[in-house]
Amino acid sequence: MERTLLKELEAWKSRQRRKPLLLRGARQTGKTWLLKELGRTSFKSMAYVDLLASSRARAIFDGDFDIQRIVTALSVETGTSIAPGETLIVLDEVQEAPRALTCLKYFCQDAPQYHVAAAGSYLGIAKHERMSTFPVGKVDFAIEREGVPLPIEVKAAENLQAKSLKVARDRFGIERCMRTSLSGYRDEGWLTNVSLWAIEPLEESLRPGAVEA
């Protein structure tokens, strides 16, 4: 399972129209290991920050959303020279810094040359998804449910194309994918489309239990 998830992350790295990645799941399910392993095996360097453990890292996102300022601050904080295409930027425990979540939108639209991956818990991120500043349509999701990878593509309109999901399905043998959009519920067997307004009920259905440890 870990190998399949890592291959999906490697495919994300190679996409030309890549968005920042948001990897989420229950606590202690290997999210941090996966991103660190991706950085170790697929990039020349990695700039890793733990937003739960470091108040200095959280403070980086308290200012404006100028990406060059943020990249410079992350470089200083991690002691890593961040180079587009060569460095993986990892924002771990991103639910602890709502503005870091919002920042993914600006990486997407202003600086897509950077590889940015964030990881966080189901419940923590779910709280911020209901905020108007959550970067809908600006991030790709990869989550796991009962040990099985579930890629999710977020559409901000009624666009029902799912080319990247088809590639993931065919290349890695993934049996189930999910897409959210402004269109209604649709089950195509391998792909389920869910309306954006149903994100919160969807969150409840994907969580392995009502309370996260």
C-alpha positions as a Markdown table, in Angstrom:
| # | Residue | x | y | z |
|---|---|---|---|---|
| 1 | Met | 0.0 | 0.0 | 0.0 |
| 2 | Glu | 2.8 | 2.4 | 0.9 |
| 3 | Arg | 4.5 | 1.7 | -2.4 |
| 4 | Thr | 1.3 | 2.5 | -4.3 |
| 5 | Leu | 0.8 | 5.7 | -2.5 |
| 6 | Leu | 4.4 | 6.7 | -3.1 |
| 7 | Lys | 3.9 | 6.1 | -6.8 |
| 8 | Glu | 0.9 | 8.3 | -6.8 |
| 9 | Leu | 3.0 | 11.1 | -5.2 |
| 10 | Glu | 5.7 | 10.6 | -7.8 |
| 11 | Ala | 3.1 | 11.0 | -10.5 |
| 12 | Trp | 2.0 | 14.2 | -8.9 |
| 13 | Lys | 5.6 | 15.5 | -9.0 |
| 14 | Ser | 5.8 | 14.9 | -12.7 |
| 15 | Arg | 2.5 | 16.6 | -13.7 |
| 16 | Gln | 2.9 | 19.7 | -15.9 |
| 17 | Arg | -0.3 | 21.3 | -14.5 |
| 18 | Arg | 0.5 | 20.4 | -10.9 |
| 19 | Lys | -1.2 | 21.9 | -7.9 |
| 20 | Pro | 0.0 | 21.9 | -4.3 |
| 21 | Leu | -0.7 | 18.6 | -2.7 |
| 22 | Leu | -2.8 | 18.1 | 0.5 |
| 23 | Leu | -2.3 | 14.7 | 2.1 |
| 24 | Arg | -4.6 | 14.0 | 4.9 |
| 25 | Gly | -5.7 | 11.2 | 7.0 |
| 26 | Ala | -6.1 | 10.0 | 10.6 |
| 27 | Arg | -3.2 | 10.5 | 12.9 |
| 28 | Gln | -0.3 | 8.1 | 12.9 |
| 29 | Thr | -1.1 | 6.6 | 9.5 |
| 30 | Gly | 2.2 | 7.4 | 7.8 |
| 31 | Lys | 1.5 | 10.7 | 6.1 |
| 32 | Thr | 4.8 | 12.3 | 7.3 |
| 33 | Trp | 6.8 | 9.2 | 6.3 |
| 34 | Leu | 5.4 | 9.3 | 2.8 |
| 35 | Leu | 6.2 | 12.9 | 2.2 |
| 36 | Lys | 9.7 | 12.6 | 3.7 |
| 37 | Glu | 10.3 | 9.5 | 1.6 |
| 38 | Leu | 9.1 | 11.3 | -1.5 |
| 39 | Gly | 11.6 | 14.1 | -0.7 |
| 40 | Arg | 14.4 | 11.7 | -0.1 |
| 41 | Thr | 13.9 | 9.6 | -3.3 |
| 42 | Ser | 12.5 | 12.1 | -5.8 |
| 43 | Phe | 14.1 | 15.5 | -5.0 |
| 44 | Lys | 17.6 | 16.9 | -4.5 |
| 45 | Ser | 16.5 | 18.5 | -1.2 |
| 46 | Met | 13.6 | 19.0 | 1.1 |
| 47 | Ala | 12.4 | 21.9 | 3.2 |
| 48 | Tyr | 10.4 | 20.4 | 6.0 |
| 49 | Val | 8.5 | 22.3 | 8.7 |
| 50 | Asp | 6.3 | 20.9 | 11.5 |
| 51 | Leu | 3.6 | 23.5 | 12.1 |
| 52 | Leu | 2.5 | 21.8 | 15.3 |
| 53 | Ala | 5.9 | 21.8 | 16.9 |
| 54 | Ser | 7.3 | 25.1 | 15.7 |
| 55 | Ser | 5.8 | 28.5 | 16.6 |
| 56 | Arg | 8.4 | 30.1 | 14.4 |
| 57 | Ala | 7.2 | 28.1 | 11.4 |
| 58 | Arg | 3.6 | 29.1 | 12.1 |
| 59 | Ala | 4.6 | 32.7 | 12.3 |
| 60 | Ile | 5.9 | 32.6 | 8.7 |
| 61 | Phe | 2.3 | 32.6 | 7.5 |
| 62 | Asp | 1.1 | 35.4 | 9.8 |
| 63 | Gly | 2.1 | 38.1 | 7.3 |
| 64 | Asp | 1.1 | 38.6 | 3.7 |
| 65 | Phe | 0.9 | 35.9 | 1.0 |
| 66 | Asp | 3.9 | 37.1 | -0.9 |
| 67 | Ile | 5.3 | 33.8 | -2.1 |
| 68 | Gln | 8.9 | 34.9 | -2.4 |
| 69 | Arg | 8.9 | 36.2 | 1.2 |
| 70 | Ile | 7.4 | 32.9 | 2.4 |
| 71 | Val | 9.9 | 30.8 | 0.4 |
| 72 | Thr | 12.8 | 32.9 | 1.8 |
| 73 | Ala | 11.5 | 32.5 | 5.3 |
| 74 | Leu | 11.0 | 28.7 | 4.9 |
| 75 | Ser | 14.6 | 28.5 | 3.5 |
| 76 | Val | 16.0 | 30.3 | 6.6 |
| 77 | Glu | 13.8 | 28.2 | 9.0 |
| 78 | Thr | 14.9 | 24.9 | 7.5 |
| 79 | Gly | 18.4 | 25.8 | 6.5 |
| 80 | Thr | 17.7 | 24.6 | 3.0 |
| 81 | Ser | 18.2 | 26.4 | -0.2 |
| 82 | Ile | 14.8 | 26.1 | -2.0 |
| 83 | Ala | 15.1 | 25.6 | -5.8 |
| 84 | Pro | 12.1 | 25.2 | -8.1 |
| 85 | Gly | 11.9 | 21.7 | -9.4 |
| 86 | Glu | 14.6 | 20.4 | -7.1 |
| 87 | Thr | 13.2 | 21.0 | -3.6 |
| 88 | Leu | 10.1 | 19.5 | -2.0 |
| 89 | Ile | 8.5 | 22.0 | 0.5 |
| 90 | Val | 6.6 | 20.0 | 3.2 |
| 91 | Leu | 4.2 | 21.7 | 5.5 |
| 92 | Asp | 3.4 | 19.1 | 8.1 |
| 93 | Glu | 0.5 | 19.4 | 10.6 |
| 94 | Val | -1.0 | 22.1 | 8.4 |
| 95 | Gln | -4.2 | 22.1 | 10.3 |
| 96 | Glu | -2.4 | 24.1 | 13.0 |
| 97 | Ala | -1.9 | 27.1 | 10.7 |
| 98 | Pro | -5.0 | 28.1 | 8.8 |
| 99 | Arg | -3.1 | 30.7 | 6.8 |
| 100 | Ala | -0.7 | 28.1 | 5.7 |
| 101 | Leu | -3.7 | 26.3 | 4.2 |
| 102 | Thr | -4.8 | 29.5 | 2.4 |
| 103 | Cys | -1.2 | 30.0 | 1.2 |
| 104 | Leu | -1.5 | 26.9 | -1.0 |
| 105 | Lys | -3.9 | 28.9 | -3.2 |
| 106 | Tyr | -1.1 | 31.5 | -3.8 |
| 107 | Phe | 1.5 | 28.8 | -4.5 |
| 108 | Cys | -0.9 | 27.5 | -7.1 |
| 109 | Gln | -1.7 | 30.7 | -8.9 |
| 110 | Asp | 1.5 | 32.7 | -8.4 |
| 111 | Ala | 4.3 | 30.2 | -8.1 |
| 112 | Pro | 3.4 | 26.8 | -9.6 |
| 113 | Gln | 7.1 | 26.1 | -10.3 |
| 114 | Tyr | 7.5 | 25.1 | -6.6 |
| 115 | His | 6.6 | 21.6 | -5.4 |
| 116 | Val | 4.6 | 22.1 | -2.2 |
| 117 | Ala | 3.0 | 19.3 | -0.2 |
| 118 | Ala | 1.0 | 19.7 | 3.0 |
| 119 | Ala | -0.1 | 17.0 | 5.5 |
| 120 | Gly | -2.8 | 17.2 | 8.2 |
| 121 | Ser | -5.4 | 15.4 | 10.1 |
| 122 | Tyr | -9.0 | 14.8 | 8.9 |
| 123 | Leu | -10.7 | 16.7 | 11.7 |
| 124 | Gly | -8.3 | 19.7 | 11.7 |
| 125 | Ile | -8.5 | 20.3 | 8.0 |
| 126 | Ala | -12.3 | 19.7 | 8.0 |
| 127 | Lys | -12.8 | 22.7 | 10.3 |
| 128 | His | -11.0 | 25.0 | 7.9 |
| 129 | Glu | -12.7 | 23.6 | 4.8 |
| 130 | Arg | -15.8 | 25.5 | 5.8 |
| 131 | Met | -13.9 | 28.8 | 5.8 |
| 132 | Ser | -14.2 | 31.0 | 2.7 |
| 133 | Thr | -10.4 | 31.2 | 2.5 |
| 134 | Phe | -10.0 | 27.4 | 2.0 |
| 135 | Pro | -8.2 | 27.0 | -1.4 |
| 136 | Val | -11.0 | 25.1 | -3.2 |
| 137 | Gly | -9.8 | 24.2 | -6.7 |
| 138 | Lys | -6.2 | 25.0 | -5.9 |
| 139 | Val | -5.0 | 21.8 | -4.4 |
| 140 | Asp | -5.0 | 18.1 | -5.2 |
| 141 | Phe | -5.8 | 15.6 | -2.4 |
| 142 | Ala | -4.5 | 12.1 | -1.7 |
| 143 | Ile | -6.0 | 10.4 | 1.3 |
| 144 | Glu | -6.2 | 6.8 | 2.6 |
| 145 | Arg | -9.2 | 5.0 | 3.9 |
| 146 | Glu | -8.7 | 1.6 | 5.6 |
| 147 | Gly | -5.3 | 1.3 | 4.1 |
| 148 | Val | -6.4 | 2.0 | 0.5 |
| 149 | Pro | -5.3 | 5.1 | -1.4 |
| 150 | Leu | -8.2 | 7.4 | -2.6 |
| 151 | Pro | -7.2 | 10.2 | -5.0 |
| 152 | Ile | -9.6 | 13.2 | -4.9 |
| 153 | Glu | -9.7 | 15.9 | -7.5 |
| 154 | Val | -11.4 | 19.2 | -6.6 |
| 155 | Lys | -13.2 | 21.1 | -9.3 |
| 156 | Ala | -14.4 | 24.7 | -8.6 |
| 157 | Ala | -16.9 | 24.6 | -11.5 |
| 158 | Glu | -19.0 | 22.0 | -13.4 |
| 159 | Asn | -16.0 | 20.7 | -15.3 |
| 160 | Leu | -16.4 | 16.9 | -15.2 |
| 161 | Gln | -13.2 | 15.9 | -17.0 |
| 162 | Ala | -10.9 | 13.7 | -14.8 |
| 163 | Lys | -7.8 | 13.1 | -17.0 |
| 164 | Ser | -5.3 | 13.0 | -14.1 |
| 165 | Leu | -7.6 | 10.6 | -12.2 |
| 166 | Lys | -7.8 | 8.3 | -15.2 |
| 167 | Val | -4.0 | 8.3 | -15.4 |
| 168 | Ala | -3.7 | 7.4 | -11.7 |
| 169 | Arg | -6.3 | 4.6 | -12.2 |
| 170 | Asp | -4.6 | 3.1 | -15.2 |
| 171 | Arg | -1.0 | 3.5 | -14.1 |
| 172 | Phe | -1.3 | 2.3 | -10.5 |
| 173 | Gly | -4.4 | 0.0 | -10.6 |
| 174 | Ile | -6.4 | 2.3 | -8.2 |
| 175 | Glu | -9.9 | 0.9 | -8.1 |
| 176 | Arg | -11.7 | 4.0 | -6.8 |
| 177 | Cys | -11.3 | 7.8 | -7.3 |
| 178 | Met | -13.4 | 10.8 | -6.2 |
| 179 | Arg | -14.1 | 14.2 | -7.7 |
| 180 | Thr | -16.0 | 17.2 | -6.3 |
| 181 | Ser | -17.6 | 19.8 | -8.5 |
| 182 | Leu | -20.7 | 22.0 | -8.8 |
| 183 | Ser | -22.5 | 19.2 | -10.5 |
| 184 | Gly | -24.6 | 16.7 | -8.7 |
| 185 | Tyr | -23.9 | 13.2 | -7.4 |
| 186 | Arg | -22.7 | 10.8 | -10.1 |
| 187 | Asp | -21.3 | 7.2 | -9.7 |
| 188 | Glu | -19.4 | 6.0 | -12.7 |
| 189 | Gly | -18.1 | 2.8 | -11.0 |
| 190 | Trp | -14.4 | 3.7 | -10.7 |
| 191 | Leu | -15.2 | 7.5 | -10.2 |
| 192 | Thr | -17.7 | 9.1 | -7.9 |
| 193 | Asn | -18.6 | 12.8 | -8.4 |
| 194 | Val | -19.8 | 14.6 | -5.2 |
| 195 | Ser | -21.3 | 18.1 | -5.1 |
| 196 | Leu | -19.1 | 20.8 | -3.3 |
| 197 | Trp | -22.0 | 21.4 | -0.9 |
| 198 | Ala | -21.7 | 17.8 | 0.2 |
| 199 | Ile | -18.1 | 18.1 | 1.4 |
| 200 | Glu | -18.9 | 18.1 | 5.1 |
| 201 | Pro | -21.1 | 14.9 | 4.9 |
| 202 | Leu | -18.4 | 13.4 | 2.7 |
| 203 | Glu | -15.8 | 14.1 | 5.4 |
| 204 | Glu | -17.9 | 12.3 | 7.9 |
| 205 | Ser | -18.3 | 9.3 | 5.7 |
| 206 | Leu | -14.6 | 9.0 | 5.0 |
| 207 | Arg | -13.4 | 9.2 | 8.6 |
| 208 | Pro | -12.7 | 5.8 | 10.1 |
| 209 | Gly | -14.5 | 6.8 | 13.3 |
| 210 | Ala | -16.5 | 9.6 | 14.8 |
| 211 | Val | -13.6 | 10.7 | 17.1 |
| 212 | Glu | -10.0 | 10.9 | 16.1 |
| 213 | Ala | -7.4 | 9.7 | 18.6 |
